[in-house]
Each structure stands twice: as structure tokens, then as C-alpha cells.
Amino acid sequence: QVVLVSGHLDSWDVGQGAMDDGGGAFISWEALSLIKDLGLRPKRTLRLVLWTGEEQGGVGAEQYYQLHKENISNFDIVMESDEGTFKPSGLGFAGSAEARDIVKEIMTLLQPINATDVYDTADGTDIAYWMRDGVPGASLHDDINKYFWFHHSQGDTMTVQDPNEMNLCAAVWTVVSYVIADMEDMLPR
């Protein structure tokens, strides 16, 4: 059984892609790194996917989906961060009402950093195939007021990234992915 965390590495048009979507790739990597460093071993596999080809129609995600869809019942949740890594407010979530209630309970653990909101939909080109087929999905919600200042521009460089805000985003990703991966049962479909 798999809990999948992800970001993509494909904004090569003009900027460095540090925000779109280096930040999403980083917090996904960091979540697994933190869990390992803490010596935690969840019941399910935590899998990091760094997608490619999102800007070219999601071809990397489609390829991955085609290769793994036969095991779709083993995917507990798919998570994608693709709207920057600014100050987080919570998660977008797609799934059953029962699963949403569980996710809302998990998000209460993030009260100390004020990132407890659960929004009605999850977004993500790279996880859309899975969600369409009923796998619960989550996307990071953060303060995107400045996102389009830098999106696909020369300004999308490392200077956009605030280390403190990225750490908060990584905390959200770490807590949610670990708790779901370590629950007794998978999220209800």
C-alpha cells in the first residue's frame, strides 16, 4: 500500500523553476527525509514521485499512471504540491465524506502552525488520473498572492523561496503523509 507525495521538475521555459515547481519537489523530498531522520516507520510505503512533462500535457504522470493503474486499490492517497511553497493554510482534498472527516482530524495536528483548513477540491495535473479513478487526493494550499508574480517568468529563482515558509509547507506534507501511511486502515473510498 502506497502514500504518494509529489511535485514536478519541468518549468524550463524561462526561469529556474525554483517555485514552479522546485518548491513542491523539495517539500515532498523533505517529508520523506524528515520521517527517515526521525526513525519513523509507517505501516504503508511512502513514495516520492518527481514528475516530468507536466507542462507538456502531463505526459510523465500519464506514463506513471499507465504503469501502476493495475495496483490502484493499493494507493491510499496521492498528494501533489504545485502552487508554490508560500505560507501554508491547509490542504485541498478530494475523496469520500468519511475520508474527508479523517483528513480534517489529521489537520488539527497542524494547529500550532495555523495550517488546518481542508478545502473542497484537490488540484494537480499529475494526480488527476488517480483522483478520477477514486483514489483520495490532496494538494497543498498556501498563500498564492505572489505566485503569479513569478510563475513562468525570469523571476522564478531561488530568491523567491522563503526557507521558513518552505519548512512550514514541508511540515504539512510530513504530518499528513506520515499519519495517513501509519493509520490502521486505508482512507475510505
C-alpha positions as CSV (number, residue, x, y, z in Angstrom):
1,Q,0.0,0.0,0.0
2,V,1.3,3.4,-1.0
3,V,1.0,7.0,0.1
4,L,2.4,9.1,-2.7
5,V,3.9,12.6,-2.3
6,S,4.9,14.6,-5.3
7,G,6.0,17.7,-7.1
8,H,7.3,18.2,-10.7
9,L,10.5,19.2,-12.3
10,D,9.6,20.7,-15.6
11,S,9.4,24.5,-15.7
12,W,12.3,25.1,-18.1
13,D,10.8,27.7,-20.3
14,V,12.4,30.9,-18.9
15,G,13.1,30.8,-15.1
16,Q,14.9,28.3,-12.9
17,G,11.6,26.7,-11.8
18,A,12.5,27.2,-8.2
19,M,8.9,28.0,-7.2
20,D,7.2,26.1,-10.1
21,D,7.7,23.5,-9.1
22,G,11.0,23.1,-7.3
23,G,9.3,24.0,-4.1
24,G,6.8,21.2,-4.4
25,A,9.5,18.7,-5.3
26,F,11.6,19.9,-2.3
27,I,8.8,19.6,0.3
28,S,8.0,16.1,-1.0
29,W,11.6,15.1,-0.7
30,E,11.9,16.8,2.7
31,A,8.8,15.0,4.1
32,L,10.4,11.6,3.4
33,S,13.8,12.8,4.7
34,L,12.3,14.1,8.0
35,I,10.3,10.8,8.6
36,K,13.5,8.8,8.0
37,D,15.6,11.1,10.2
38,L,13.1,10.7,13.0
39,G,13.4,6.9,12.7
40,L,9.7,6.6,12.0
41,R,8.5,3.5,10.0
42,P,4.9,3.8,8.9
43,K,2.7,0.8,8.1
44,R,2.5,1.8,4.4
45,T,5.1,2.7,1.9
46,L,5.8,6.5,1.4
47,R,6.7,7.1,-2.2
48,L,8.1,10.2,-3.7
49,V,7.5,11.0,-7.3
50,L,9.2,13.9,-9.1
51,W,7.0,14.2,-12.2
52,T,8.2,15.3,-15.6
53,G,6.3,16.7,-18.5
54,E,3.5,18.4,-16.6
55,E,3.7,21.5,-18.7
56,Q,3.7,19.3,-21.9
57,G,0.3,17.8,-21.0
58,G,1.1,15.7,-18.0
59,V,2.9,13.0,-20.0
60,G,5.0,11.9,-17.1
61,A,2.0,11.4,-14.9
62,E,0.1,9.6,-17.5
63,Q,3.0,7.2,-18.1
64,Y,3.3,6.5,-14.4
65,Y,-0.4,6.0,-14.1
66,Q,-0.4,3.6,-17.0
67,L,2.4,1.6,-15.4
68,H,0.8,1.4,-12.0
69,K,-3.0,1.6,-12.5
70,E,-3.3,-2.2,-12.2
71,N,-2.5,-1.7,-8.5
72,I,-4.8,1.3,-8.0
73,S,-6.5,-0.3,-5.0
74,N,-3.1,-0.2,-3.1
75,F,-2.8,3.6,-3.5
76,D,-4.1,5.2,-0.2
77,I,-3.7,8.8,-1.2
78,V,-1.9,10.8,-3.9
79,M,-0.6,14.3,-2.9
80,E,0.8,17.0,-5.2
81,S,2.2,20.4,-4.4
82,D,2.1,22.7,-7.4
83,E,1.1,26.2,-6.4
84,G,4.3,27.4,-4.8
85,T,5.5,26.9,-1.2
86,F,4.4,30.1,0.4
87,K,2.8,30.2,3.9
88,P,0.5,27.2,4.0
89,S,-3.1,27.3,5.2
90,G,-4.0,23.6,4.8
91,L,-5.0,21.1,2.1
92,G,-7.3,20.7,-0.8
93,F,-8.9,17.3,-0.6
94,A,-10.8,15.1,-3.0
95,G,-12.4,11.9,-1.6
96,S,-15.3,10.5,0.2
97,A,-17.1,12.3,3.1
98,E,-15.7,9.7,5.5
99,A,-12.2,10.2,4.3
100,R,-12.6,14.0,4.5
101,D,-13.6,13.7,8.1
102,I,-10.4,11.7,8.8
103,V,-8.3,14.3,7.0
104,K,-9.9,17.1,8.9
105,E,-8.9,15.3,12.2
106,I,-5.4,14.9,10.9
107,M,-5.2,18.6,10.1
108,T,-5.9,19.5,13.7
109,L,-2.3,18.3,14.4
110,L,-1.1,21.4,12.5
111,Q,-2.9,23.9,14.7
112,P,0.5,25.2,16.1
113,I,1.4,26.4,12.6
114,N,-2.2,27.6,11.7
115,A,-2.4,25.2,8.7
116,T,-5.6,23.3,9.5
117,D,-8.0,24.2,6.7
118,V,-9.4,21.5,4.4
119,Y,-10.7,22.8,1.1
120,D,-13.3,21.2,-1.1
121,T,-11.2,20.1,-4.0
122,A,-7.6,18.9,-4.7
123,D,-5.8,20.2,-7.8
124,G,-3.0,18.7,-9.7
125,T,-2.4,17.7,-13.2
126,D,-0.1,14.9,-12.0
127,I,-2.6,13.3,-9.6
128,A,-5.8,13.9,-11.7
129,Y,-5.7,10.4,-13.2
130,W,-5.7,8.8,-9.8
131,M,-8.4,11.0,-8.4
132,R,-10.6,10.4,-11.4
133,D,-10.5,6.7,-10.6
134,G,-11.5,7.3,-7.0
135,V,-8.1,7.5,-5.2
136,P,-8.2,10.2,-2.5
137,G,-6.1,13.2,-3.5
138,A,-4.6,16.2,-1.7
139,S,-3.0,19.4,-2.8
140,L,-1.1,21.9,-0.7
141,H,-3.0,25.2,-0.1
142,D,-0.8,28.2,0.6
143,D,-0.8,31.9,0.2
144,I,-0.7,32.3,-3.6
145,N,-1.0,36.1,-3.7
146,K,2.6,36.3,-5.1
147,Y,2.5,33.1,-7.1
148,F,1.7,34.7,-10.5
149,W,4.3,37.4,-9.9
150,F,6.9,34.7,-10.6
151,H,5.0,31.9,-12.4
152,H,6.8,31.1,-15.7
153,S,8.9,34.2,-15.6
154,Q,12.6,35.1,-15.3
155,G,11.8,35.9,-11.7
156,D,11.2,32.2,-10.7
157,T,14.5,31.8,-9.0
158,M,15.7,30.6,-5.6
159,T,15.3,34.2,-4.2
160,V,11.5,33.7,-4.3
161,Q,11.7,30.8,-1.8
162,D,11.4,31.7,1.9
163,P,13.1,29.0,3.9
164,N,10.7,29.4,6.8
165,E,7.6,29.2,4.7
166,M,9.0,26.1,2.9
167,N,9.7,24.5,6.3
168,L,6.0,25.1,7.2
169,C,4.9,23.5,3.9
170,A,7.2,20.6,4.5
171,A,5.7,20.2,8.0
172,V,2.2,20.0,6.5
173,W,3.4,17.4,3.9
174,T,5.2,15.4,6.5
175,V,2.4,15.2,9.1
176,V,-0.3,14.4,6.6
177,S,1.7,11.8,4.7
178,Y,3.0,10.0,7.8
179,V,-0.2,9.9,9.7
180,I,-2.1,8.5,6.7
181,A,0.7,6.0,6.0
182,D,0.6,4.8,9.6
183,M,-3.2,4.5,10.1
184,E,-4.6,1.1,10.8
185,D,-6.7,1.2,7.7
186,M,-6.5,2.9,4.4
187,L,-8.7,6.0,3.8
188,P,-12.2,5.0,2.9
189,R,-13.1,5.4,-0.8
